[in-house]
Every structure is written in C-alpha cells, then in structure tokens.
C-alpha cells in the first residue's frame, strides 16, 4: 500500500475534521477498491429514513417491483415480500438469487461485520 503524501488536514474546533488529498491519489484509491462490495448512500438512507430492510431498499433504489424480482428469481411475489419483511434470515442460496435478480453482489446485501 502506498503511503499518502501531500495530504492537508482541516481542523474544526481544534480537532481534525477533513482530509484533502491530491486527485490522483483519490482516483488510485477508488481503483483499488473496485472489487469492494459497497452500498450507495441512497440505499442506506432508504433503510434509515424509510425503515426498509436492505433487500427492499436495494429493490427500491434499482426501481424494480416485487413482481419483477419474483419473476427473475422464479418465485412468487409473496415470497419476495417475505424476504423483504426482515422477519427471518434468508438462506444463502436465496440471498444469492435475490442479489442476481436485482443486479448486485450478494455481499452488498449483508451489512454484518463478518
């Protein structure tokens, strides 16, 4: 890993608050993280603001209906509703199937620290 040089730290109230780095360093850090399973801010906001499960938040973010996801998964719409309810933990195969149906990585549906 390359150590960052030419970094500017901005303080507020005597405490570090922001870091400014050269654009090239920023772009290199983005490129090195392309394999990471990230969750967009909009998805997290839906989870918090609208109290949605990560499944429903991703589906809403992707502008898909439960019926569309159900068709892609080969299951009933009511089964998608159960997955999105958050009342039970879906199996790994169901998680993978749901992820494929909405076009995300399975890791993007798991917010645990594992």
Backbone as a printed PyTorch tensor [residue, N CA C, xyz], in Angstrom:
tensor([[[  0.8390,  -1.1700,   0.0000],
         [  0.0000,   0.0000,   0.0000],
         [  0.8850,   1.2350,   0.0000]],

        [[  0.5730,   2.1970,  -0.8420],
         [  1.3390,   3.4250,  -0.9260],
         [  0.9090,   4.3890,   0.1670]],

        [[  1.8860,   4.9700,   0.8440],
         [  1.5700,   5.9750,   1.8550],
         [  1.1850,   7.2710,   1.1500]],

        [[  0.1520,   7.9160,   1.6650],
         [ -0.2640,   9.1850,   1.0850],
         [  0.7130,  10.2810,   1.4810]],

        [[  1.0600,  11.0960,   0.5170],
         [  1.8810,  12.2700,   0.7850],
         [  1.1010,  13.4710,   0.3060]],

        [[  1.5300,  14.6400,   0.6820],
         [  0.8550,  15.8610,   0.2470],
         [ -0.6170,  15.8510,   0.6790]],

        [[ -0.8500,  15.5470,   1.9410],
         [ -2.1930,  15.4930,   2.5000],
         [ -2.4050,  16.7290,   3.3650]],

        [[ -3.5640,  17.3560,   3.2120],
         [ -3.9080,  18.5240,   4.0220],
         [ -5.0120,  18.1390,   5.0040]],

        [[ -4.7890,  18.3910,   6.2830],
         [ -5.7850,  18.1230,   7.3110],
         [ -6.4290,  19.4470,   7.6960]],

        [[ -7.7540,  19.4820,   7.6650],
         [ -8.5060,  20.6780,   8.0390],
         [ -9.1140,  20.4390,   9.4070]],

        [[ -8.8780,  21.3780,  10.3010],
         [ -9.3540,  21.2590,  11.6780],
         [-10.5820,  22.1420,  11.9000]],

        [[-11.4680,  21.6710,  12.7680],
         [-12.6120,  22.4520,  13.2440],
         [-12.6440,  22.3000,  14.7530]],

        [[-12.6750,  23.4110,  15.4470],
         [-12.6940,  23.3550,  16.9000],
         [-11.4840,  22.6610,  17.4780]],

        [[-10.3550,  22.7960,  16.8090],
         [ -9.1270,  22.1870,  17.2970],
         [ -8.9960,  20.6980,  17.0290]],

        [[ -9.9820,  20.0960,  16.3570],
         [ -9.9650,  18.6620,  16.0730],
         [ -9.9040,  18.4240,  14.5580]],

        [[ -9.2120,  17.3800,  14.1190],
         [ -9.2180,  17.0590,  12.6820],
         [-10.6450,  16.7640,  12.2140]],

        [[-11.0560,  17.3920,  11.1220],
         [-12.4180,  17.2110,  10.6240],
         [-12.4430,  16.6920,   9.1890]],

        [[-11.4970,  17.1230,   8.3680],
         [-11.4750,  16.7350,   6.9590],
         [-10.0390,  16.5070,   6.5100]],

        [[ -9.8970,  15.7030,   5.4580],
         [ -8.5950,  15.4860,   4.8530],
         [ -8.7330,  15.7620,   3.3640]],

        [[ -7.8230,  16.5500,   2.8370],
         [ -7.7890,  16.8320,   1.4100],
         [ -6.5770,  16.1160,   0.8400]],

        [[ -6.8240,  15.3300,  -0.2030],
         [ -5.7270,  14.6010,  -0.8430],
         [ -5.6900,  14.9650,  -2.3220]],

        [[ -4.5530,  14.7950,  -2.9620],
         [ -4.4820,  15.0630,  -4.4000],
         [ -5.4540,  14.1700,  -5.1710]],

        [[ -6.0040,  14.7110,  -6.2390],
         [ -6.9910,  13.9900,  -7.0450],
         [ -6.4480,  12.6510,  -7.5280]],

        [[ -5.2100,  12.6110,  -7.9600],
         [ -4.6160,  11.3600,  -8.4570],
         [ -4.6110,  10.2900,  -7.3670]],

        [[ -4.2920,  10.6810,  -6.1250],
         [ -4.3170,   9.7300,  -5.0170],
         [ -5.7340,   9.2200,  -4.7680]],

        [[ -6.6890,  10.1450,  -4.8500],
         [ -8.1010,   9.7650,  -4.6720],
         [ -8.5160,   8.7530,  -5.7410]],

        [[ -8.2110,   9.0290,  -6.9970],
         [ -8.5950,   8.1280,  -8.0860],
         [ -7.9170,   6.7650,  -7.9210]],

        [[ -6.6660,   6.7460,  -7.4920],
         [ -5.9760,   5.4710,  -7.2600],
         [ -6.6490,   4.6730,  -6.1460]],

        [[ -7.1190,   5.3730,  -5.1070],
         [ -7.7940,   4.6590,  -4.0190],
         [ -9.1250,   4.0860,  -4.4850]],

        [[ -9.8110,   4.8020,  -5.3590],
         [-11.0820,   4.3030,  -5.9200],
         [-10.8160,   3.0640,  -6.7750]],

        [[ -9.8020,   3.1310,  -7.6180],
         [ -9.4760,   1.9950,  -8.4900],
         [ -9.1200,   0.7590,  -7.6780]],

        [[ -8.4220,   0.9570,  -6.5630],
         [ -8.0130,  -0.1940,  -5.7540],
         [ -9.1830,  -0.8050,  -5.0040]],

        [[-10.3010,  -0.0780,  -4.8960],
         [-11.4670,  -0.5630,  -4.1620],
         [-12.5640,  -1.0720,  -5.0900]],

        [[-12.3300,  -1.1590,  -6.3790],
         [-13.3810,  -1.5410,  -7.3080],
         [-13.9830,  -2.8970,  -6.9990]],

        [[-13.2410,  -3.7780,  -6.3850],
         [-13.7670,  -5.0830,  -6.0400],
         [-14.5850,  -5.0860,  -4.7550]],

        [[-14.5260,  -4.0000,  -4.0070],
         [-15.2480,  -3.9260,  -2.7440],
         [-16.7560,  -3.9000,  -2.9880]],

        [[-17.4790,  -4.5020,  -2.0990],
         [-18.9390,  -4.5060,  -2.1680],
         [-19.4450,  -3.2940,  -1.4020]],

        [[-19.7200,  -2.2220,  -2.1270],
         [-20.1830,  -1.0030,  -1.4750],
         [-21.7000,  -0.9030,  -1.5530]],

        [[-22.2560,  -0.1420,  -0.6340],
         [-23.6880,   0.1240,  -0.6140],
         [-23.8480,   1.6320,  -0.7600]],

        [[-24.5240,   2.0910,  -1.7980],
         [-24.6690,   3.5310,  -2.0130],
         [-25.3940,   4.2280,  -0.8590]],

        [[-25.0590,   5.4800,  -0.6750],
         [-25.6820,   6.2950,   0.3730],
         [-27.2000,   6.2790,   0.2340]],

        [[-27.7050,   6.3210,  -0.9880],
         [-29.1570,   6.3410,  -1.2050],
         [-29.8250,   5.0870,  -0.6420]],

        [[-29.1660,   3.9530,  -0.7480],
         [-29.7170,   2.7020,  -0.2100],
         [-29.7430,   2.7640,   1.3190]],

        [[-28.6490,   3.2230,   1.8980],
         [-28.5820,   3.3360,   3.3600],
         [-29.6280,   4.3360,   3.8480]],

        [[-29.7980,   5.4290,   3.1330],
         [-30.8050,   6.4280,   3.5120],
         [-32.2090,   5.8320,   3.5040]],

        [[-32.5190,   5.0300,   2.5060],
         [-33.8330,   4.3720,   2.4700],
         [-34.0000,   3.4560,   3.6790]],

        [[-32.9450,   2.7580,   4.0390],
         [-33.0140,   1.8590,   5.1920],
         [-33.3000,   2.6460,   6.4740]],

        [[-32.6480,   3.7750,   6.6140],
         [-32.7850,   4.5600,   7.8460],
         [-34.0480,   5.4130,   7.8180]],

        [[-34.1890,   6.2210,   6.7810],
         [-35.3010,   7.1830,   6.7190],
         [-36.6600,   6.5230,   6.5360]],

        [[-36.6990,   5.4640,   5.7250],
         [-37.9710,   4.7940,   5.4160],
         [-38.1300,   3.4860,   6.1750]],

        [[-37.1480,   3.1630,   7.0150],
         [-37.1530,   1.9310,   7.8100],
         [-37.3590,   0.6880,   6.9470]],

        [[-36.6090,   0.6230,   5.8490],
         [-36.6670,  -0.5200,   4.9410],
         [-35.5540,  -1.5010,   5.2700]],

        [[-35.7910,  -2.7640,   4.9640],
         [-34.7040,  -3.7390,   5.0320],
         [-33.7540,  -3.4430,   3.8820]],

        [[-32.5570,  -3.9940,   3.9540],
         [-31.6000,  -3.7750,   2.8710],
         [-32.1240,  -4.3430,   1.5520]],

        [[-32.9050,  -5.4050,   1.6160],
         [-33.4680,  -6.0030,   0.4050],
         [-34.4310,  -5.0360,  -0.2690]],

        [[-35.3700,  -4.5170,   0.4930],
         [-36.3560,  -3.5890,  -0.0650],
         [-35.6920,  -2.2830,  -0.5040]],

        [[-34.7230,  -1.8190,   0.2740],
         [-34.0380,  -0.5750,  -0.0810],
         [-33.3130,  -0.7130,  -1.4210]],

        [[-32.6070,  -1.8320,  -1.6060],
         [-31.9250,  -2.0560,  -2.8910],
         [-32.9370,  -2.1500,  -4.0330]],

        [[-34.0300,  -2.8830,  -3.8220],
         [-35.0320,  -3.0350,  -4.8920],
         [-35.6140,  -1.6790,  -5.2550]],

        [[-35.9190,  -0.8790,  -4.2430],
         [-36.4740,   0.4570,  -4.4760],
         [-35.4590,   1.3280,  -5.2070]],

        [[-34.2110,   1.2790,  -4.7680],
         [-33.1360,   2.0410,  -5.3980],
         [-32.9790,   1.6550,  -6.8740]],

        [[-33.1220,   0.3800,  -7.1590],
         [-32.9850,  -0.1150,  -8.5300],
         [-34.2550,   0.0890,  -9.3570]],

        [[-35.3040,   0.6380,  -8.7070],
         [-36.5930,   0.9100,  -9.3600],
         [-37.2320,  -0.3580,  -9.9430]],

        [[-37.2040,  -1.4200,  -9.1380],
         [-37.8110,  -2.6850,  -9.5260],
         [-39.0360,  -2.9480,  -8.6500]],

        [[-39.9960,  -3.6660,  -9.1860],
         [-41.1580,  -4.0750,  -8.4010],
         [-40.8950,  -5.4560,  -7.8070]],

        [[-41.6730,  -5.7980,  -6.7960],
         [-41.5570,  -7.1440,  -6.2410],
         [-41.8790,  -8.1790,  -7.3080]],

        [[-42.8320,  -7.8800,  -8.1720],
         [-43.2090,  -8.8150,  -9.2330],
         [-42.0400,  -9.0510, -10.1980]],

        [[-41.3040,  -8.0020, -10.5290],
         [-40.1560,  -8.1510, -11.4230],
         [-39.0680,  -9.0060, -10.7800]],

        [[-38.8140,  -8.7650,  -9.5090],
         [-37.7970,  -9.5460,  -8.8010],
         [-38.2460, -10.9970,  -8.6860]],

        [[-39.5160, -11.2100,  -8.3560],
         [-40.0540, -12.5650,  -8.2430],
         [-39.9060, -13.3220,  -9.5530]],

        [[-40.2230, -12.6530, -10.6550],
         [-40.1110, -13.3010, -11.9640],
         [-38.6550, -13.6760, -12.2510]],

        [[-37.7280, -12.7700, -11.9490],
         [-36.3110, -13.0490, -12.1850],
         [-35.8080, -14.1920, -11.3020]],

        [[-36.3770, -14.3180, -10.1040],
         [-35.9640, -15.3800,  -9.1900],
         [-36.7120, -16.6830,  -9.4330]],

        [[-37.8170, -16.6240, -10.1620],
         [-38.6320, -17.8130, -10.3910],
         [-39.4520, -18.2050,  -9.1790]],

        [[-39.8810, -17.2120,  -8.3990],
         [-40.6850, -17.4560,  -7.1980],
         [-41.9120, -16.5530,  -7.2240]],

        [[-42.8020, -16.7430,  -6.2710],
         [-43.9960, -15.9140,  -6.1730],
         [-43.6580, -14.5470,  -5.5760]],

        [[-44.4520, -13.5450,  -5.9290],
         [-44.2680, -12.1960,  -5.3950],
         [-44.3800, -12.1910,  -3.8730]],

        [[-45.2530, -13.0340,  -3.3400],
         [-45.4090, -13.1000,  -1.8820],
         [-44.1290, -13.5860,  -1.2050]],

        [[-43.3590, -14.4220,  -1.8950],
         [-42.0830, -14.8880,  -1.3440],
         [-41.0730, -13.7350,  -1.2850]],

        [[-41.0840, -12.8610,  -2.2970],
         [-40.2220, -11.6780,  -2.2720],
         [-40.6260, -10.7780,  -1.1120]],

        [[-41.9270, -10.6270,  -0.8980],
         [-42.4150,  -9.8130,   0.2200],
         [-41.9020, -10.3740,   1.5510]],

        [[-41.8860, -11.6960,   1.6820],
         [-41.3730, -12.3180,   2.9140],
         [-39.8760, -12.0500,   3.0780]],

        [[-39.1170, -12.1360,   1.9860],
         [-37.6790, -11.8610,   2.0400],
         [-37.4520, -10.4270,   2.5140]],

        [[-38.2360,  -9.5070,   1.9770],
         [-38.0650,  -8.0880,   2.2780],
         [-38.6220,  -7.6850,   3.6400]],

        [[-39.4030,  -8.5550,   4.2660],
         [-40.0420,  -8.1970,   5.5340],
         [-39.0470,  -8.0520,   6.6790]],

        [[-37.9300,  -8.7600,   6.5910],
         [-36.9400,  -8.7120,   7.6610],
         [-37.3000,  -9.5640,   8.8580]],

        [[-38.3510, -10.3580,   8.7420],
         [-38.8010, -11.1750,   9.8730],
         [-38.0400, -12.4860,   9.9910]],

        [[-37.3050, -12.8420,   8.9460],
         [-36.4770, -14.0440,   9.0070],
         [-35.2420, -13.8520,   8.1400]],

        [[-34.2160, -14.5890,   8.4450],
         [-32.9480, -14.5340,   7.7090],
         [-33.0450, -15.4490,   6.4860]],

        [[-32.8890, -14.9070,   5.2830],
         [-32.9470, -15.7740,   4.1010],
         [-31.7270, -16.6920,   4.0220]],

        [[-31.9120, -17.8340,   3.4040],
         [-30.7910, -18.7550,   3.2170],
         [-29.7690, -18.1240,   2.2760]],

        [[-28.5670, -18.6620,   2.2650],
         [-27.5130, -18.1530,   1.3920],
         [-27.9300, -18.2560,  -0.0750]],

        [[-28.5700, -19.3560,  -0.4410],
         [-28.9830, -19.5090,  -1.8420],
         [-30.0560, -18.4900,  -2.2160]],

        [[-30.9590, -18.1910,  -1.2840],
         [-31.9860, -17.1780,  -1.5380],
         [-31.3400, -15.8020,  -1.6500]],

        [[-30.3910, -15.5110,  -0.7740],
         [-29.6860, -14.2340,  -0.8140],
         [-28.9780, -14.0630,  -2.1600]],

        [[-28.3080, -15.1120,  -2.6130],
         [-27.6100, -15.0550,  -3.9050],
         [-28.5860, -14.8730,  -5.0580]],

        [[-29.7090, -15.5560,  -5.0030],
         [-30.7160, -15.4440,  -6.0470],
         [-31.3200, -14.0350,  -6.0890]],

        [[-31.6010, -13.4820,  -4.9210],
         [-32.1540, -12.1220,  -4.8420],
         [-31.1330, -11.1220,  -5.3810]],

        [[-29.8710, -11.2790,  -4.9830],
         [-28.8180, -10.3830,  -5.4500],
         [-28.7130, -10.4160,  -6.9760]],

        [[-28.7310, -11.6060,  -7.5390],
         [-28.6420, -11.7380,  -9.0010],
         [-29.8520, -11.0870,  -9.6710]],

        [[-31.0260, -11.2650,  -9.0910],
         [-32.2550, -10.7110,  -9.6770],
         [-32.2420,  -9.1890,  -9.7180]],

        [[-31.6120,  -8.5530,  -8.7130],
         [-31.6010,  -7.0890,  -8.6980],
         [-30.2890,  -6.5030,  -9.2210]],

        [[-29.3310,  -7.3720,  -9.5470],
         [-28.0910,  -6.9100, -10.1590],
         [-27.0600,  -6.3450,  -9.2020]],

        [[-26.9240,  -6.9760,  -8.0270],
         [-25.8930,  -6.5720,  -7.0660],
         [-25.1160,  -7.7990,  -6.6310]],

        [[-24.0460,  -7.5920,  -5.9110],
         [-23.2880,  -8.7030,  -5.3370],
         [-23.9680,  -9.1780,  -4.0610]],

        [[-23.9300, -10.4670,  -3.7600],
         [-24.5230, -10.9350,  -2.5040],
         [-23.9590, -10.2080,  -1.2870]],

        [[-22.6690,  -9.8600,  -1.3500],
         [-22.0350,  -9.1490,  -0.2450],
         [-22.6740,  -7.7800,  -0.0040]],

        [[-23.2980,  -7.2070,  -1.0230],
         [-23.9450,  -5.9080,  -0.8780],
         [-25.2840,  -6.0050,  -0.1620]],

        [[-25.7240,  -7.2150,   0.1160],
         [-26.9690,  -7.4290,   0.8570],
         [-26.6960,  -7.8200,   2.3070]],

        [[-25.4380,  -7.8980,   2.6730],
         [-25.0470,  -8.3210,   4.0230],
         [-24.2390,  -7.2090,   4.6640]],

        [[-24.8190,  -6.5400,   5.6500],
         [-24.1340,  -5.4400,   6.3160],
         [-23.4240,  -5.8620,   7.5870]],

        [[-23.3470,  -7.1690,   7.8440],
         [-22.6660,  -7.6210,   9.0580],
         [-21.1730,  -7.3740,   8.9420]],

        [[-20.4910,  -7.4330,  10.0430],
         [-19.0520,  -7.1800,  10.0960],
         [-18.2060,  -8.4030,   9.7640]],

        [[-18.8190,  -9.4690,   9.3130],
         [-18.0830, -10.7220,   9.0620],
         [-16.9440, -10.5260,   8.1110]]])
